[in-house]
Amino acid sequence: MSDQKSSTKNILLGILTLLLVSSVAGNIFQFFHTREVIVEREKTKLVVDSLSIRKERLEAEYKASIAQLDQFKGENAEMDSLLQEAYGKIEDQRKRISHLINENQDYQILQQRFAELKETTEFYLKEIERLKEENKILKTENTQLSVELGQTKNENTDLKGKVDVASKLKVGGLGLKGLSVTNGNKEKETDKARKTERISVNFTIDENPLAKTGQHTVYLRIINPDGFVLADAGQSVKKFKSEKGDDITYSRSITVNYDGGKLNKTITWDQDIFNAGTYKIEIYIDEYYAGGDKLSLY
């Protein structure tokens, strides 16, 4: 009976021992398994955090590059074209780096790609500075050219003006006479107003190789002592346009055929009564003043 109890006790003790050992073993297994899970989670968290940091860095460097270039937008078409080229290359590099980050590539490879992104930005910044300098030089040259063209234009205008003036016909010799006229139409020079029946205006157009040959209109203005232009009675007032666009009254006109050499002409003005005083004689050829003189009758 005693032996049976002892045997049962030993069996129970063995079972308890086995259970204890199993429990300890299970705890040990659970401990290491749990630890392994934690380590894996930490590793996964580390990888995720590392990817996030790298992506943030990529975006930061990409935005910094674009910001450096954006400040030059809109300056000119050539600059904008260069910027579009730079944006395209930087965007391509950003995509490649993003792909490498997603593949969890080696840190050294990423460092190299980031360096290349920076080099690309610096390259285009230098190109922009070069282009700005070229544009500055070109602007200076254009300014100088504009000044030179302006000077040339002024010189040409001055020269044209001088040529225009030089090409105008001028009256050199001018002879004025008061004449009395007999029944036989014989003329006799006089300075007596009461005897004067005709004023003779003889003039010589100077030689001018620059003047236009062909027909020219000569206008005669005779202004009496009272300041009025003599005109034919019963006829409307005769006028022509001067070079300045003014309406100029005149007494008589003739057409001459000019060949570039000296040309002598005479215009007469008949009137029943000439008052004493000074008569002002003016000659215009075409629309320009060509010469003049005075005749005094007593």
WORATA-V491722 format. One line per field, one symbol per residue. phi: phi as a letter, one per 40 degrees, with the letter a starting at -180 (. if undefined). psi: psi as a letter, one per 30 degrees, with the letter a starting at -180 (. if undefined). burial: b if it has 9 or more other ideal C-beta (glycine too) atoms within 8 Angstrom, else e. A space follows every 10 residues. Layout:
phi: ???
psi: ???
burial: ???
//
This chain:
phi: .ccccccccc cccccccccc cccccccccc cccccccccc cccccccccc cccccccdcc cccccccccc cbcgcacccc ccccccdccc cccccccccc cccfcddccc dccccccccc cccccccccc cccccccccc cccccccccc cccccccccc cccccccccb cccbbbbcbb bcccgcbbca bcccccbabb bbabcccacc ccchcbbbbb bbbcdcgbcc accgbcccbb ccccgccbca cabbbbbbbh ccbbabbbbc acbbcchbbc bbbbbfbbcb iaabbbbb
psi: eeeeeeeeee eeeeeeeeee eeeeeeeeee eeeeeeeeee eeeeeeeeee eeeeeeeeee eeeeeeeeef fgkgeleeee eeeeeeeeee eeeeeeeeee efghlkeeee eeeeeeeeee eeefeeeeee eeeeeeeeee eeeeeeeeee eeeeeeeeee eeeeeffkkl kdkjkkkkkk klfggkkkkl gkeffkfkkk jklkklkjff lklakkkkkk kjklffgkkk lkkfllkkll klfggkkkll elllkljkgf akkklkkljk kekklkakkk kkkkkbgkkf llakkkk.
burial: eeeeeeeeee eeeeeeeeee eeeeeeeeee eeeeeeeeee eeeeeebeeb beebbebbee bbeebbebbe eebeeeeebb ebbebbbebb eebbebbbeb beeeeeeebb eebbebbbeb beebbebbee bbeebeeeee eeeeeeeeee eeeeeeeeee eebeeebbbb bbebebbbbb beeeeebeeb ebbeebbbbb bbbbbbebee beeeebbbbb bbbbeeeebb beeeeeebeb ebeeeeebbb bebbebebee eebbbebbbe beebbebebb bbbbbeebeb bbebbebe
//
